[in-house]
């Protein structure tokens, strides 16, 4: 265990609410890699897209389009050219939505149980999907059947990909590492450094390791090469006295390579893993944050605020239940690593 350094006190920065949010909880958020189009998937069976326009410290959002699944939608990803959105969920299928062309969505992937994670792999021109049916499946969009099916040790809970690195988190705290230059064999399998259920993963931008977040208010920083194991550590976050909350989302900043955590305590924080510092703590929202994401240049941080059922049905109040998506404009001081002070002795 290695503690992070002291941080700034929590503050309440201006935040901009996305217009016409989903009617039920948000399960995933993703920005187009080419423009400020934000997609959200939701438990109301919908996939929605907004155009986000930021200028001079102000942000406006315009709902652009939406499609429906037959059951709640759990995950989403953009194609690298920014033309197409993939979405998957409890109806056990992935829909490919050619959003920019205005064409109708088509089903491009199927599983035997809900699809929890998916990612587009531009280097391979394949879609990868992870399901509670305990398989990973790779899809060539020109073919009806999967190009390859990889058995997982248990249900897929989380997936992160930065080619050639892919890490899949499953039930029972398994973490399976793949080298996508040889995707048909596991590169390494390990047990999570955290003691409780895996909730989220984020591959390092340099592909040398990954972050793992758990339901127990803790994040693990893990390097894949055993020779770097001395750099591995875990730290506590999203806690309030004796109250411990899940870490629901981990996102690396695309420019500065610092990262954000968001949790069921309703807070998001920015961190620097290399200097082991929390760069900024944000004031808590009134409800949990189930998911978050940066846009392609890191100038916008989107996060959803809604009840996540982490305290069961007895804590769900339909009269006050509200789903919101907010946009935060990170200041450079919040997301840029601070220069390290000179140190002596062991690092």
C-alpha positions as CSV (number, residue, x, y, z in Angstrom):
1,X,0.0,0.0,0.0
2,X,1.3,3.4,-0.9
3,X,-0.5,6.6,0.0
4,X,-0.9,9.5,-2.4
5,X,0.4,12.9,-1.4
6,X,-1.8,15.7,0.0
7,X,-4.2,17.3,-2.4
8,X,-6.0,20.5,-2.9
9,X,-9.2,20.8,-1.0
10,X,-12.3,19.8,-2.9
11,X,-14.0,22.5,-4.9
12,X,-17.1,23.0,-6.9
13,X,-16.1,24.1,-10.4
14,X,-18.7,25.3,-13.0
15,X,-20.4,22.3,-14.7
16,X,-22.6,22.2,-17.7
17,X,-25.6,19.9,-17.9
18,X,-26.2,17.9,-21.1
19,X,-29.7,18.7,-22.6
20,X,-32.4,16.0,-22.6
21,X,-30.5,13.3,-20.6
22,X,-31.6,9.7,-20.5
23,X,-34.7,8.7,-18.4
24,X,-32.8,6.0,-16.5
25,X,-29.3,5.3,-15.3
26,X,-26.3,5.9,-17.6
27,X,-24.1,2.8,-18.2
28,X,-21.4,4.2,-20.5
29,X,-20.1,7.4,-22.0
30,X,-17.8,7.8,-25.0
31,X,-16.7,10.8,-27.2
32,X,-16.0,10.5,-30.9
33,X,-12.2,10.4,-31.5
34,X,-12.7,13.0,-34.3
35,X,-15.1,15.6,-33.0
36,X,-17.1,16.6,-29.9
37,X,-19.9,14.2,-30.3
38,X,-20.8,12.5,-27.0
39,X,-22.6,9.1,-26.9
40,X,-24.4,7.7,-23.8
41,X,-25.9,4.3,-23.3
42,X,-28.6,3.8,-20.7
43,X,-30.8,1.4,-18.8
44,X,-33.8,2.8,-20.6
45,X,-32.7,0.8,-23.7
46,X,-31.5,3.9,-25.6
47,X,-28.2,5.0,-27.2
48,X,-28.1,8.8,-27.5
49,X,-25.8,11.3,-29.2
50,X,-25.2,15.0,-28.5
51,X,-23.1,17.5,-30.2
52,X,-21.0,19.4,-27.7
53,X,-20.0,23.0,-28.4
54,X,-17.5,24.6,-26.1
55,X,-16.3,28.2,-26.5
56,X,-14.9,30.8,-24.1
57,X,-15.6,28.8,-21.0
58,X,-19.2,28.0,-21.9
59,X,-20.6,24.7,-23.2
60,X,-23.8,24.0,-25.1
61,X,-25.2,20.6,-26.1
62,X,-27.6,19.7,-28.8
63,X,-29.3,16.3,-29.0
64,X,-28.6,14.9,-32.4
65,X,-30.0,11.3,-32.7
66,X,-30.8,8.2,-30.8
67,X,-31.4,4.5,-31.4
68,X,-33.1,1.7,-29.3
69,X,-32.1,-1.7,-28.1
70,X,-34.7,-4.2,-26.9
71,X,-33.2,-4.3,-23.4
72,X,-30.8,-2.1,-21.3
73,X,-27.6,-1.0,-23.1
74,X,-24.3,-1.5,-21.1
75,X,-21.4,-0.4,-23.3
76,X,-20.4,1.7,-26.3
77,X,-17.4,2.5,-28.5
78,X,-16.7,4.7,-31.6
79,X,-15.0,3.5,-34.7
80,X,-11.6,5.3,-35.0
81,X,-12.8,7.3,-38.1
82,X,-15.6,8.9,-36.0
83,X,-18.4,7.8,-38.3
84,X,-19.9,4.8,-36.4
85,X,-20.9,3.9,-32.9
86,X,-21.1,0.3,-31.5
87,X,-23.4,-0.5,-28.6
88,X,-24.1,-3.7,-26.7
89,X,-26.1,-4.9,-23.7
90,X,-28.7,-7.1,-22.2
91,X,-30.3,-8.1,-25.5
92,X,-27.0,-10.0,-26.2
93,X,-26.2,-8.2,-29.4
94,X,-24.1,-5.4,-30.7
95,X,-25.6,-2.8,-33.0
96,X,-23.5,-0.8,-35.4
97,X,-24.9,2.6,-35.9
98,X,-23.6,4.6,-38.9
99,X,-24.4,7.8,-37.0
100,X,-22.9,10.4,-39.4
101,X,-24.5,9.0,-42.5
102,X,-27.9,8.7,-40.9
103,X,-28.2,5.1,-41.8
104,X,-30.2,2.6,-39.7
105,X,-28.3,0.4,-37.1
106,X,-27.5,-3.2,-37.9
107,X,-26.7,-6.1,-35.7
108,X,-23.0,-7.1,-36.1
109,X,-22.3,-9.3,-33.1
110,X,-24.1,-11.8,-30.8
111,X,-23.4,-13.5,-27.5
112,X,-25.2,-16.1,-25.3
113,X,-25.6,-13.6,-22.4
114,X,-25.5,-9.8,-22.0
115,X,-22.6,-8.0,-23.5
116,X,-20.7,-6.0,-20.9
117,X,-17.8,-4.5,-22.8
118,X,-16.7,-3.8,-26.4
119,X,-13.9,-2.1,-28.2
120,X,-13.0,-1.3,-31.8
121,X,-9.4,-2.3,-32.7
122,X,-8.4,-0.2,-35.7
123,X,-5.0,-1.9,-36.1
124,X,-6.8,-5.2,-36.7
125,X,-10.0,-3.8,-38.3
126,X,-11.9,-6.0,-35.7
127,X,-14.5,-5.4,-33.0
128,X,-13.9,-7.2,-29.7
129,X,-16.8,-8.0,-27.4
130,X,-16.8,-9.4,-23.8
131,X,-19.8,-11.0,-22.3
132,X,-21.3,-12.6,-19.2
133,X,-21.3,-15.8,-21.2
134,X,-17.6,-16.0,-20.3
135,X,-16.2,-15.4,-23.8
136,X,-14.4,-12.7,-25.7
137,X,-15.4,-12.7,-29.4
138,X,-13.6,-10.9,-32.3
139,X,-15.7,-9.8,-35.2
140,X,-14.9,-9.0,-38.8
141,X,-17.9,-6.7,-39.7
142,X,-18.1,-8.3,-43.1
143,X,-18.9,-11.7,-41.7
144,X,-21.8,-13.0,-39.7
145,X,-19.9,-15.3,-37.4
146,X,-17.0,-14.3,-35.1
147,X,-13.5,-14.4,-36.4
148,X,-12.4,-16.0,-33.2
149,X,-13.9,-16.9,-29.8
150,X,-11.6,-16.7,-26.7
151,X,-12.8,-18.5,-23.5
152,X,-12.5,-16.4,-20.3
153,X,-12.1,-17.8,-16.8
154,X,-15.5,-16.2,-15.8
155,X,-17.9,-13.4,-16.7
156,X,-16.5,-10.3,-18.3
157,X,-16.8,-7.3,-16.0
158,X,-14.3,-4.8,-17.5
159,X,-12.0,-4.4,-20.5
160,X,-9.3,-1.9,-21.6
161,X,-7.4,-1.8,-24.8
162,X,-4.4,0.1,-26.1
163,X,-3.0,-1.9,-29.0
164,X,-1.2,-4.2,-28.6
165,X,-2.2,-4.4,-24.9
166,X,-5.7,-5.6,-23.9
167,X,-6.7,-6.5,-20.3
168,X,-9.9,-8.2,-19.4
169,X,-11.3,-8.3,-15.8
170,X,-13.7,-11.0,-14.9
171,X,-15.7,-12.3,-12.0
172,X,-13.6,-13.9,-9.2
173,X,-10.9,-11.1,-9.5
174,X,-9.3,-12.7,-12.6
175,X,-7.3,-10.3,-14.8
176,X,-6.3,-11.7,-18.2
177,X,-3.7,-9.8,-20.2
178,X,-3.5,-10.2,-24.0
179,X,-0.9,-9.2,-26.5
180,X,-3.0,-8.5,-29.6
181,X,-0.1,-9.3,-31.9
182,X,-0.9,-12.9,-30.8
183,X,-4.6,-12.6,-29.6
184,X,-5.4,-16.3,-29.6
185,X,-3.3,-17.1,-26.5
186,X,-3.4,-15.4,-23.1
187,X,-0.2,-13.4,-22.5
188,X,-0.6,-13.6,-18.7
189,X,-3.3,-14.3,-16.2
190,X,-3.2,-12.8,-12.7
191,X,-5.4,-12.3,-9.6
192,X,-6.2,-8.7,-9.1
193,X,-4.0,-6.9,-6.5
194,X,-7.3,-5.7,-5.0
195,X,-9.2,-7.9,-2.5
196,X,-12.6,-7.2,-3.9
197,X,-14.6,-7.4,-7.1
198,X,-13.1,-5.6,-10.2
199,X,-15.2,-2.7,-11.4
200,X,-13.0,-0.9,-14.0
201,X,-9.7,-1.0,-15.9
202,X,-7.6,1.5,-17.8
203,X,-4.4,0.6,-19.8
204,X,-1.4,2.9,-19.4
205,X,-1.0,5.2,-22.4
206,X,2.5,3.6,-22.9
207,X,1.0,0.1,-22.8
208,X,3.4,-1.0,-20.0
209,X,0.6,-1.7,-17.4
210,X,-2.9,-0.8,-16.3
211,X,-5.0,0.6,-13.5
212,X,-7.7,-1.6,-11.8
213,X,-10.5,-0.2,-9.7
214,X,-12.7,-2.2,-7.3
215,X,-15.9,-1.9,-5.4
216,X,-13.8,-1.3,-2.2
217,X,-12.7,2.3,-2.8
218,X,-9.2,1.3,-4.0
219,X,-7.2,1.5,-7.2
220,X,-4.2,-0.8,-8.2
221,X,-1.4,0.5,-10.4
222,X,0.1,-2.6,-12.0
223,X,3.0,-3.0,-14.5
224,X,3.0,-6.0,-16.8
225,X,6.7,-6.7,-16.9
226,X,7.8,-8.5,-13.7
227,X,11.0,-6.5,-13.6
228,X,8.8,-3.4,-13.0
229,X,6.9,-4.9,-10.1
230,X,8.6,-2.6,-7.6
231,X,6.6,0.2,-9.1
232,X,3.3,-1.5,-8.4
233,X,1.1,-0.1,-5.6
234,X,-2.5,0.4,-4.5
235,X,-4.1,3.4,-3.0
236,X,-7.4,4.2,-1.3
237,X,-9.9,6.6,-2.8
238,X,-13.7,7.4,-2.8
239,X,-14.0,6.9,0.9
240,X,-15.6,9.1,3.6
241,X,-14.6,8.1,7.1
242,X,-15.9,4.5,7.5
243,X,-18.0,4.7,4.3
244,X,-16.4,2.9,1.4
245,X,-17.6,3.4,-2.2
246,X,-16.9,1.6,-5.5
247,X,-14.5,3.1,-8.0
248,X,-16.7,3.0,-11.1
249,X,-14.5,4.6,-13.8
250,X,-10.9,5.2,-14.7
251,X,-9.9,7.5,-17.5
252,X,-6.4,8.6,-18.6
253,X,-6.1,12.1,-19.9
254,X,-5.2,11.9,-23.6
255,X,-2.5,14.6,-23.5
256,X,-1.0,14.7,-20.0
257,X,-1.4,11.0,-19.1
258,X,-2.7,11.7,-15.7
259,X,-5.9,10.0,-14.8
260,X,-9.4,10.5,-13.4
261,X,-11.3,8.3,-11.0
262,X,-15.1,8.5,-10.5
263,X,-17.0,6.7,-7.8
264,X,-20.3,5.8,-6.1
265,X,-19.6,8.6,-3.5
266,X,-20.5,11.0,-6.3
267,X,-17.0,12.4,-6.6
268,X,-14.3,12.5,-9.3
269,X,-10.7,13.2,-8.7
270,X,-7.6,13.7,-10.9
271,X,-4.4,11.8,-10.1
272,X,-0.7,11.5,-11.2
273,X,0.4,7.9,-10.8
274,X,4.1,8.7,-11.4
275,X,4.4,11.3,-8.6
276,X,1.8,9.5,-6.5
277,X,-0.2,12.7,-6.1
278,X,-3.8,13.6,-6.2
279,X,-3.9,16.7,-8.4
280,X,-7.5,17.8,-7.7
281,X,-10.4,16.6,-5.6
282,X,-13.9,17.7,-6.8
283,X,-16.9,18.3,-4.5
284,X,-19.3,15.4,-4.3
285,X,-22.4,15.2,-6.4
286,X,-25.7,14.2,-4.8
287,X,-25.7,10.8,-6.5
288,X,-23.1,8.3,-7.6
289,X,-21.0,8.7,-10.8
290,X,-21.3,5.4,-12.7
291,X,-19.2,6.4,-15.7
292,X,-17.0,9.1,-17.2
293,X,-14.8,9.9,-20.1
294,X,-12.5,12.6,-21.6
295,X,-13.0,13.9,-25.1
296,X,-10.2,13.4,-27.7
297,X,-8.0,16.3,-26.6
298,X,-8.8,16.2,-22.9
299,X,-10.5,19.6,-22.8
300,X,-13.8,18.2,-21.7
301,X,-14.5,15.6,-19.0
302,X,-18.0,14.1,-19.1
303,X,-19.6,12.2,-16.2
304,X,-23.0,10.8,-15.4
305,X,-24.7,11.3,-12.1
306,X,-27.5,8.9,-11.1
307,X,-28.4,6.2,-8.6
308,X,-26.3,3.1,-9.4
309,X,-28.2,0.6,-7.1
310,X,-25.1,0.1,-5.0
311,X,-27.2,0.4,-1.9
312,X,-30.1,-1.7,-3.3
313,X,-33.7,-1.0,-4.0
314,X,-34.5,0.3,-0.5
315,X,-32.3,3.3,-1.3
316,X,-34.0,4.1,-4.6
317,X,-36.5,6.9,-4.3
318,X,-38.4,7.3,-7.7
319,X,-39.7,10.7,-6.7
320,X,-36.2,12.2,-6.4
321,X,-34.4,9.9,-8.9
322,X,-32.8,11.9,-11.6
323,X,-30.3,11.1,-14.3
324,X,-27.9,13.9,-15.3
325,X,-24.8,14.1,-17.5
326,X,-22.4,16.9,-16.8
327,X,-19.4,18.3,-18.6
328,X,-16.4,19.7,-16.8
329,X,-13.7,21.8,-18.5
330,X,-10.5,20.7,-16.8
331,X,-8.0,23.4,-16.0
332,X,-4.4,22.6,-16.8
333,X,-3.5,22.7,-13.1
334,X,-6.0,19.9,-12.5
335,X,-4.7,17.4,-15.1
336,X,-1.1,18.3,-15.7
337,X,1.5,16.5,-13.6
338,X,3.4,18.8,-11.2
339,X,7.2,18.9,-11.5
340,X,8.6,16.4,-9.0
341,X,10.7,17.7,-6.1
342,X,14.2,16.4,-5.9
343,X,14.4,13.4,-3.7
344,X,17.2,11.5,-2.2
345,X,17.5,7.8,-1.4
346,X,15.3,5.1,-2.8
347,X,12.4,6.1,-5.1
